Amino acid sequence: SLSAMRLVNRVRGVFGVEVAIRDLFDRPTIQALARHIENGAGGSTRSRIEPAQRPSHPPLSSAQRRLHFLNCFDGPSAVYNVPVALRLVGALDVQALRAALRDVVGRHESLRTVFPDRDGEPYQRVLDVGSAAIELTVADIAPSDLDGAVQAASGEPFGLAEDLPIRARVWRVGPDEHVLLLVVHHIATDGWSQGPLLRDLTQAYDARVQGSAPGFAPLPVQYADFALWQADRAADQRDLEFWAEQLRGVPEETVLPLDRPRPVVRSQHGAQIRFDVDQDTHAELQALAQGGNATLFMVLHAAVATVLHRYGAGTDIAVGTAVAGRSDHALDDLVGFFVNTLVLRTDLSGNPDFQTLIERVRDADLRAYAHQDIPFEELVAHLAPVRTPARHPLFQVMLSVDQTDPVPPALSGLTVENVTVPTDTAKFDLALVFQPNQHPDGTPAGITIQLTYATDIFNPNTIEALTHHLSTLLTDVTRNPHAPLRELEMTTVQERAGLLEWGAGPAAVPSSAGLAERFALQVRRTPDAVAVEAADGTAVTYAELDARSDQLAWLLRAAGAGPERFVAVAMGRSVDLVVAFLAVVKAGAAYVPLPAAYPLGLALDVVRDMEPVVLLTDVALRDSEVVCGIAEAGLPVLTVDALEDAEYQMARGSVDGVGFAGLDQVAYVMFTSGSTGVPKGVSISQRNVLALVDDGCWRGGRHSRVLMHSPHSFDAVTYEMWVPLLAGGTVVLFEDGLLDLAGLERVLVGRGVTGLYLTKALFDVAVAEIPGALGCVSEVWTGGEEASVGSVNRAAVVCPGLSVVNVWGPTETTVFATFQVTGGGVPFVDSVPVGV
């Protein structure tokens, strides 16, 4: 019931080329595609395109309207220029070539159409053959100047309202060597159109060389007929419903390894890089496709999605691909802009093996192909995604497999070779074109890959690394198709050697001392140094802090605290809070900070989750709703600043001694809402805290007096307390409560703070309002969200002695994971890096 011709036509619409079905598909895949078509998806009941009664102002097609809008919005540019360059060796008949070009322009209305406006609405104005004379310029050129001339001519913009959308130039390189450049605006052509354009040019040139006119077969329709047919055709509701469901919840932007933030408006400047996959890997990829009832395109799609996933793009990845858009044979020999764009969505969740991913890609791609008829522009209008001039809507990575035959046309009396025209434009963030090559016997001869990238956001070394990773992955998937995605090899031999070299330095001897033991060592080194300076200026020495925390540790041991046990802490910012944290660690337990501002229900959830042995609080919070509610639930409560010596002595006599925990014992559990709003506990070991404390980033005494102002349930307090305490420094306490700008200025100016952490928002305000106070500090760390270039640059200018460190890191990485030192009078132009 399904005609072979319809199937061939649909396959050509998918891949944009004339191919034998058996060369692309095995029988199950053909049957699957046939079922999609037979079920009516994708316009199986479309009407035939025929010559139409022309109105005075024919409309633009959907695709043309988008390009016309972009041309008006961005201004004329070379982004949508499509160049074709041919090297002609032999006796070129320039007059015959000039006449042949006019023949071709006369044959295809699209090549003699301009796009003026009428009442603000663009329309197609088809010029008469006599008034649409294409000019062919001929100039002599030195071989060394040829590449630059070709690229410059390819980059000359068109004026769509008045210029023919095609231009031609010939350069005479030698007596019998010329280069012909044809540049056609995309509004009048597409990839498929290169075939009929060069075929017709060949026929016309051969005829003109013989002194006759070409005997072209009449074209059944012209491009304006297609545009009128499309304008009268309502979008298939089934297509709209499919795409609305298919793209529901698709990420607005694919996360890519950008080297700099996107500009507000993309410049569309780009560059290209080419690389190759060898013939053995090509053959193995083809076999992998056949074994999975898929096409080579689907295997390559799965590989690209895997690389993006491994680069951090997540498990829901959308890429774009082009389809020919010529579902009627009447369009086959036309030059025109018919190509359509599909969004292919891939599910990589669950860390599947690569063979399973191919199956997912195959099924999703076939469903998309079966609904390919709706123009991309209409789809965007229907879905109404967030639009921004900074990026392409719905996807930012374009993927295609170019199956067209690269054999150049055979012009009479000439040897013709294709000439590559480099481009300096990019329509997308990344665009990958795979060109499978074949030996004369049809066997795989390797794949040439062309990657075009936006230079606004990528550096060449990043793109070069991406090509190496993709090449390595393509080789590994042929050897390990059943390996989970995370285990597939992407690291190159050179990268692996570099990593091993970086890890080959002298081995560090790890210390077995935990937090309590490290603090005890520091007490012995500097017993009389100030460990904590209270908000009122009162100083507590290391020896005093050690004694007070020892006493509380005895009491906690008596209450049941020890290894694998937890102690809840709901206290204000004070010396006693530092005592409490130290005491819990000395008792061998882990502390669980509880914010006083927590709703009682959430606080009780934390208590039920952690099952602490006791709650530590202070007089100020003893009667708070959270503390009272927890007490009523049956948890013992100790008020640290109201304990008597008798209680300590009683505890000392009831336990064997204070316990020390190992390095892998949990030091604290910090609850964070993450992305769900439901608090989740993050366990941080003593080894984690010591790794932070011993990091070389705390250099040169810049953190000898650290301001402790963060809420005790915020992980920055780990830095504010442990970094100075275990290095003989001083914890400078801010008064209890929220940090205010006046109080911050007072503390920074008057109390000798050398280092502190400020959230990005607070840092921005401090730089703007109290830069003099920040100038009193040696180093400020800031993070939490993307750093402000303006604020960092202002700090570099007004506080030249201040070192600003841009940091990032979730609670799971023990406060900070990366850092970038800035300042010293050196501003950043575009962005502040997240660092190393």
N, C-alpha and C positions, 0 to 999 in steps of 0.2 A: 504493500500500500504506500510505501515511501519511495519516490522515484530516486534513482541514483543521481540524477542531475541536481535535484534539490539538495541532496546531501553534499555533493561536490560543491555546490554554490555556498552552502553554509560553512563548509570547511574553509573555503577561500575567504569567506567573511571573517572567520576566526583568525587565520594566519596571514591573510593579505597576499597570498601567493597561489599560483597554479601548481598543485602537487598531486602525485598519485596517492590515493587514500591509503594504499597498503604501505607506503613509505612512512606514513605518520602514525598509523593506528594499527593495533591488532583487532581481531574480531570483537572481543567483549567491549572494547572502547567504542568501536563503531556502533555497536548495538546500543550502548548507553547514550551516545550522542543522538542516534536515530530516535530513541524513545523520547528524548527531550523535544526534538522537533515534531515528532508525530503527536505528542500530547498538546501541541498548540502553542508551546512557549516560544517566545522570540519571534513572533510575527509570521507564523506559517500560513496565515490567510491574507497576507499583504496583497494589495492591488498592484498591478503592473504599472511601471513608469512609462509613459508615452508622451509624445510631443503635446504641449499644452498651448492653449490660447494665451498669448502673452499680454499682460496688462502693460500700461505705459511705464510703470516703475516696478519691475519685478523685485520681490523681496530677497534678502539674503538668506542663505540656509542657516540653520542653528549654529553650525561650526563657524561659518563666516561672521555671524553677528558677534560671537565671542572675540574673534581676532580683531574685528573692526572696533569693538569697545576698547580692547586693550591698546590698540593703536591710538585711539583718541585719549585714553586715560594716561598712558605712559609717554605718548609722543612717538613719532616715527623712530624706529630702531631696526637693527639687523637681527633681532631675536628670532623672527619668523622668516628670515631669508633661507631659501633652500638652494644651495649651489651644486652644480654638476660640472666637473672639469674633465676634459679629455685631451690627451696628448695625441696629436695627429702627425704621423711621420710619412712623408711622401709629398707628391705634388698637389697641394691644396688648391682647389678652384674657389677662390674667395667669392666671386660673383655667383657661382652656383650655390654656395653655402648661404649667401645673403638671401637669394631667392627662395631657397628651401625653408629658411626660417620664416619668411613671410607666408609661405604655403602652410606651415604648421600653425602659425598664429591665425591664419584665415580659417583653418579647419576647426580649431577649438575655440569656441566663444569665450571660455574661461580665461584665455590668454590675451583677450582684447576687451576685457571688462574692467571698468573703473567703478568707484563706489562713492558717488557724491551723496549729499544729504538733501532731503526735501522735507521742509517743516520739521527739521530735527531728526528725521528718520532716514537711515541710509538705504539705498536701493542699488540694484545692478543696472548699470548703463553699458550695454553691449555696443561697442564701436563698430562702424562699418569696416569692411575689409580694406577699403581704400584709404580710410583715415587712421588705420591702426598699423602703420608701417613701423616695424621693429628696426631699430638702427643696429648695425654691426660695425663696431669700431675695430680697426686693425692698427697695431703699433709694434715697433721693434723693441726688443728688450734683451738685456744681458741675462744669461742663465742664473747668475747670482742674485738678480733682482726679481726673479719670477715669483717665488713663493710669497714675498711681501706684496707684490702687485695683485696676485690672485686673492690673497686674504683681504687686502684693502678693498678691492672691487666687490668681494662677496659681502662686505660689511656696509656697503652704501644703502641707506634706507630708501624705501619707496614712499611716494606720496599717493596713498590709495585713492584719493578723490580725483587725481588727474593723470597719474603715471600708469602706463601699461604695467601689469604685474610680472613682466618678464623683460630681461635685458640680456644682451649677448656681447662678448668681447673676444677678440683673437689677439694673441701676442705671437709675433714671429721671433722664435728663439734662434733659428738658423735657416739656411736656404730651403731645406726640406723638413723643417720641424716647426710646428705651431702648437699652441695650447688654446683650446676653445673653452670659454667659461660661460655657462648659462646660469643665471640666477633668477629664480621664480619665487615670488612671495607665496607663503603657505596658504594664503586666502584663495589661491588659484591652483594649488597642487597638493599632492601628498606622496608618500613613498611608492604606492602602486603606480602613480601617474608617470613615474620615470620610465616605465616600460613602454606605454603607448607614445610618450613624447619622443623617445629616442628611436623607436620603430618608425614613426612617421617622418622624423627628420632624416633617417637613413633612406627611406623610400623617396622622399622628395629630393634629396641631394643626388641620389643615383639618377633620377629622372632629369634633373636640371643639368647634370654633367653631360647627358646625352642630348640636351637641347629641347627637352619636352617637359610638359607639366606632369606632376604625379597623378596617377589614376587611383586616388583614394576611394575606397568603398564608402558610401554615405554613412554618416553616423546616425543611428536611430533616434537619439535625443541629444540635447545639449544640457549644460550644467544648469541653466535657468529653469529647464523643465523639471529637473530633480528638486530644485529649491521650491518651486511652486507645488510640486507633489508633496513635499515634506510639510509645507505651510498648511496645506489642506488636510493633512493627516493628523488626527488626534492621537496623543500618546496612549499606547495600549495600557489599560488599567491593570492588567495582570503584571506587566513589567513594573509599573509604579509600585504596586503592592509588594512585589518580590524585592525590589531594591530598598523600599522602606524597611522591610523586615531584615534583609541581608545586612544593611549598614546601621541598624539600630545600635547605638552605644559605641560605634567605632571611635577610636581615639581621634581627637581633632588634629593631633600632630604626632608624627612618628619621632620618637626620641632617637636622635642621631649623635654621633661623637663630634659635635660642633667645636670648632676651635675658637669661636667668638660668638657673642649673641647675635641674633638676627637683627638686621637693620629694620627700622620702621617700615621702609619701602625697599623691597629687594631691587638691586640694580640690574639683575639678570646677567651680570658678568660671569663668565665661566671659562673653564679650561678642560682639556681632554687628556686622557691617558689610555694607551692601548697595551694589552698584554695577551698572552696566548696560553691555551690549554693544549697539551700535546695530544697526538693522535691516539695513543694508547688509552689515556684517560677519557678522551672523546668516545672511543669505542665502548669502554666500560660504562660510561654514563648512558650511552644509547642502550646497552644491554640491560642496565638497571631500569631504564624507563620501560622497555618491553616486558621485563619480568614483573613489573608492577602495573601492567595494563595502563600505562601512562605515556605521555609524549616527552620528548627531550625538554620542551619548554617547561613542563610541569616539574621535572626533576631540577632544572635550573632555578625555577621559582622557589622550590622548597629549599634549595641551597642558599639563595639570597635571603630568604626569610630567616633561616637559621643563623646566618652571619649577623643580621640586624638584631635578632634575639640575643645572641651572645654579646653584642655590643651594648645591650641594655635597653632595647626597644620594647621589652615586655613580651607577652605571649599572644597579643592580639595585634597583628601587623597587616596593614593595608598597603598594597602597591598598585600602581596603575599600569595598564597595558593598552596597546593600540590594536584595534581591529579594523579591517579594511572598509567596512560600511557599504560594500557594493553587493547587495543581495539580489540584484536584478542584472541579467546578462546585458541589458541595454546600456549599462554603465561601464562595461568592461574596458572599452577602448577609449574612454573619455579621460582627458586631463582635467582634474578638478579636486576639490577638497572634500572627500567623502569619509575619510578616516574617522572613526569614533574611538572613544576612550572608555575602558571598563575599569572598575575598582575590584581588585581581587583581594579578598580578606582571608587570612590564614590564622588558624587556631593552633598555637604551639604549647598549649597548657598541658601539664602533667608530665613534662620531660619525655615525650614519646621517642621511640627509635626513628631513624631516618626513613625506613621503609613505611612505617605507619604514617609519618608526616606526608610522604608522597601520596598515600591513599587519601588523606584529608585534603591535600591540595588538588588532587585530581577531581574529587567529588565537588569541591567548592568552585573550581574553575569551570567545570562542565555546566554547573548551574548558572554561573555568570554568563558563559557564552550563549546559553539558551535564551537569555534575556538581554541581548546585546543591542537591540534595535533602538532603544530610547536614546536620543542624543545626550551626551554628557552634560551639555549646558542645561537641558530641560531637567535632567536628574538633579543637578545642583540647585536649580530654582525650586524644585519640588521638595527636596530635603532641607533646604535653607540652613546649611551649616554656618558656623561662625566664619565670616569672611574678613580677611585682612590682607593688605598689600604686601605683607611680610612673607607669605608662603602660599603655596598652591592649595586649593580646598580639597578635602577628603583624603588626599595622599600627597606625599612629597618625594616618593621614590618611583621612578618609571622603569619598567622592565619590558624588554621585547626580544624576540628571536627573529633575526633577519634571514629568511630562507630564500631571498631573491638571488637570482643568478648574477654574480658580479661581472660576467663576460661583457666587455664593451661592445657597442654597435660596430658593424662592419660597413664602413663608408667606402664607396667605390674608389679604388686606387690608393687607399690609405691604410696604414697600420695604426690602429687606435688602442690606446691604453688609458685606463682610469687614472686620474690624479686625485690624491687625497687633499681635501680642502680643510685645513684646521679651522676650528671655530673658537671664538672668544665669548660665546654667549651660553647661557644655561636657562632652560625653561623650568627646571625642577631642581631640588636640592641635589639629587643624584639621578642619573639616567644611565642604565646599563643596556647595551645592545650586544647580543650574542650572535656571532656569525659562524654557524657550523660550515666547515669546509669539507670538500669531498675530493677523493682521487678520481681519475677518469673512470674507474670501474665502480664508482659509487660508494666505496668504503670510506669510513671516517678519516679525515686528514687533519684533525685538530679544530679548535674553536678559537676564533679571534674575538676578544671582548673589548669593546670601547666604552669607557666610563667617562661621562661628562659630569662635572661637578660645579657647584656655585662657589665662586671664589670669595663671595661676601662672608661665607661662614666656614670654609674649609681651607686648610693649608695643604700644599702639595704632599708633604711627608705623611699627613694623616691619610690621604687618599692612596698613596703608594702602599702604606701598611695595610689598608683595607683590601687592595688588590692581592697582596701576598696572602692574606688570611683567607680570602675567597678561593684562591687557587689551591691552597693547602687543603681546605675543606673539601673541594671538589674531588681531589685525589683520595682523601680519607674515606669519603662516603662510598666510593666504589669498593673499598676494601672492607669496610665495617658498616654495611647498611643497616645492621640490626643494633648498632650502638646507640644508646640514648644521646640526645642532642648535646647535653652538657659534656659528654665524654669524647665527642668528635674532635679531632686534632685540627687546630687552626694556627698554632704557633709554628713559625718557620724554623728551619735549622739554625739560621743566624740568630733569631730571637732566643731560641733555647740556649744556644752557646753563651749569649750575653747574660741571660738570667743565671746560668750556672757560674759564670765568672763573677757576677755580683755577689753570689753567695759563697765565694771561696776565700773570704778574708779570714783573719785569725778568729778562732772560736772563742766566744765569751764564756766565762765560767759563771753559771747561774748561781745566785745566792739562794739558800734554802730559808732565809729569814723572812717571816711574814711581816704584816703591818705592825703588829704589837712589838715584835722583836726589833724591827728597824727603828721604831720610835724609842725603845729602851736604849738602843745604841746611841741615838742622838741625844737623849737625856744625859748619858754618861759623858758625851763630848762637850755639851754646852748646858750644864744644869742651871746656870744663872742667867742665860740669855732669855729674852722675852719671847715666849711662845705665842701668846694671845694678848692682844690689846683690846680691851673692852670699849664700847661706844663712848663711855665717859672718860676714857683715857687710862683707866686702871690697867696695870700690867700684871700678867700672870707668867711666871717663869716656867721653863721646861720641868724643873723639879716639882714645882707646885702643881702643874697640870698632871704630871705623872702620878703624884700622890692622890689627888682627887679622883682621877679616873681609876686608879687601883681600888680605891674604896668602893666605888660604884660597881666595879667588875665583880668584887666579892659578893655584893648584894644580888647582882644579876645571876651569879652562879647558884646562889641559894634559892633563887626563884625558878631555877630549872634551865637557865641559858647555857648553851654549850654548842659544840659542833653540830651542824645540821639543824640548829634551832634558830628561831627568829625573835627579834625584839622590835616592837612597833615604837616609833618615836613621833610624838606630836608636841613640838616645842617651838618657842620663839627663838630669834637669833640672839644668842648670848654665849658667855663663856661656858655655861652649863650645857649648851648644845654640843660644843666641842668635847666637853668632858663625857657626855653621853655616848657620842659616836666612838670615842676612844675606848670607853669602858665596854661597850658591846663587843668590839673587836678583841679586847683583852680577855673577855669571857669566852672567846672562841666562837661566838655566835655571829649573826648578820643582822644589820639594822634595816628596818623598813620605814622610811619617812612617810608620815601621813600629814597632808596639808590640813590646817585647821579650817580652811575654806571649803573642804570637801563636803558635799551633801552627806548626811548621815548614812543614807542607803549605800552610797559608793564606798564609804569608809568601812561599813560592815562587810561589804563584799570583799574588800581587801583582807580584812581580818579573817573571814571565813576561808579565803584562799590560802593565806600564809600560816594560819594557826599559830600566832606568836605566843610566847610564854608569858609576856608581860608587856604593858604599855608604859613608856616613859613620857612624862609631861612635866610642865612647870606650873607655878602658881597662877600665871597669867591665863593659861588655857585650861586649868583644872576643871573649871565650871562651864566650859564650852559645850555646845550640843554634841560635837563629835566625841569628846572624851567621856562625857556622861553617858551617851548612848552605848559606847563600847563597854564601859564599866557595867552598865545594866545588863549587857549581853553575857557577863560573867568573866571578862578578862581582868586579871589583877592590874592595878594602876599604881605606879610609883611617881611621886612628885619630887623631882630631882633636887630642886632648890629648897625643899622643906624637910629633907632627911636629916636626922640627928646622928651624932657619932655613935650613940648606943645601938642604933639599928645596924650600922656598919660592923660594930664589934660583934653583935649577935650573929650576923651573917658570916663573919670570919671564922667563928668557932664551929659553924655547921657544915662547912665544905672543906675539901681537901686542899684546895689551892686554885689559883687563877690558871685557866687553860689557854694554851696557845694553839691557834689553828694552822693548818698547812697552807701552802700557796694556792692550792686549788679549791680551798674552802671559800664559800660565798662570803664576800665582804658586805654587800648590801643588795637589796632588791628595790629598784626604783620603778614606780608605776607610771606609765605613760599612756595617754589615750590613743596615740597613733592616728590612724585614719578612720577608726570606727567609732570613736567617742567612748568606748568601753575600756576602762583601765586594764592594762596588761602589765604583768610584772616582768622586768628585765633583770636577770641575775648577773652581777658583776663579781668576779672572783678577786681575791687578794692579789693574785698574779697580774690580773688586768690593771688594777690600781697602781701597782708597782711599776708596770711597764710605762704607764703614763708619767709617773713621778720621775723615772730614770731616763726619760727621753731627753735627747740632747738639745731639744728646742728651748729648754729653760736655761738659757746661757747668760753668762756674764753678770750674774747678780741682779738681773732685771726683775726677778720675781722673789726678791728677798723680803719684801713687805707687800703682801697681797691683800686686796680688799675683799672681804667676805660679805657680800650683800645679797646674793641670790637666795630665794626661798630654799629651805633645806630639802624640799622634795624635787628640786631642779638639779639635774646632774652636773651643772657647772660648779656646784658647791664641792664636788670631788676635787676639782682643780684648786678651788679657793682655800681648802683646808689642808689636803694631804701634800700638795706640792711644796708649800713653805714649811710645814711641820717636819717633814722627813729630810729637809735640807738645812735645818738650823735657822730658818727664817721666821717671820712673824705673821700671824693671821690678824689683820686689822679689821675689827668688826664694825659694820655699819649698824646704826640703831635699828631696833626691831621695826618691822613694817616694810612698806613698799619704798623703793628708792625714789627720791625726788631730786630734781635738778639742783635746787639750792643746797640741799644736804650733800649731794655728790661734790659740788664745787667746794663746800666747806671742808670736807674730808680730804680731797685731793690736794688742796692748797695747804692745809694745816697739819696733816698727820703723816706726811712722808711716804705715801703709797708709791711703790715703784711699778707694780703690775696689777692689772685687773682685767676682767672680762665684762663686756657690754654687749647686749643684743644689738643687732643691726639697727633697729629702730632707735634705741637709746643712744647708740654711737652717733647716728645722724644728727639727733637733737643736740647732743653734747658738743659736737664739732661746730654746729651753727651757733649755739648759745653761750657755751663756756669754753672756747678754745684755749684760753689762758690757763684754765685749770688742768686741761689735758696736757698742756705743755709742761706741767710739773711732774708728769709720770714718765717713766722710761719706756714702758711698752703696754699697749692695750690690745687685747684680743677681742675680735668681734665676729659674729656669725649668726646663724639661725635662719637667714635667708640671703638672697643674692646681694652682694655688697654694692653700695652706691659709689659709682665712679666719682661723682661730684664730691661726696663727703671725704673719700680717701684722698682725692687730689687737694681738697681744701686743707685737710690735716697735714699733708706733705708741705704745703706752703706756709701755713700759719704756725705749725708746730714742727719745725725742721728737725728737732732733736728727738721727736717721738717716733718710736717704731710701732707701726700698725700691722697687726697680723690678722689676715682674713682666714677664718677657720670654718670647717664643716665637719659634722659628725653626728650620727644619731646616738641615743643612749646606749645602744647595743655595742658601740665601739669604744666605750668608756670615754665619753665626753667629746673628744676630738679625733678625727681620722686624717684630715689633711690640713696643711697650713701654708700660707703664702705671706712672706714678710714684705711689707711695703713701707713707704715713708722715706725719710732722709732727703726730702726735697725733690724726689723723683716722682712726677705724676704718671698715672696711667691714662692712655689716650682713649681706648675703646671700652675696656672691661678690666675688672680685677680678677685674675685667675683664682681658682679654688686652691691651687697649689699642689704640693706633693705629699 
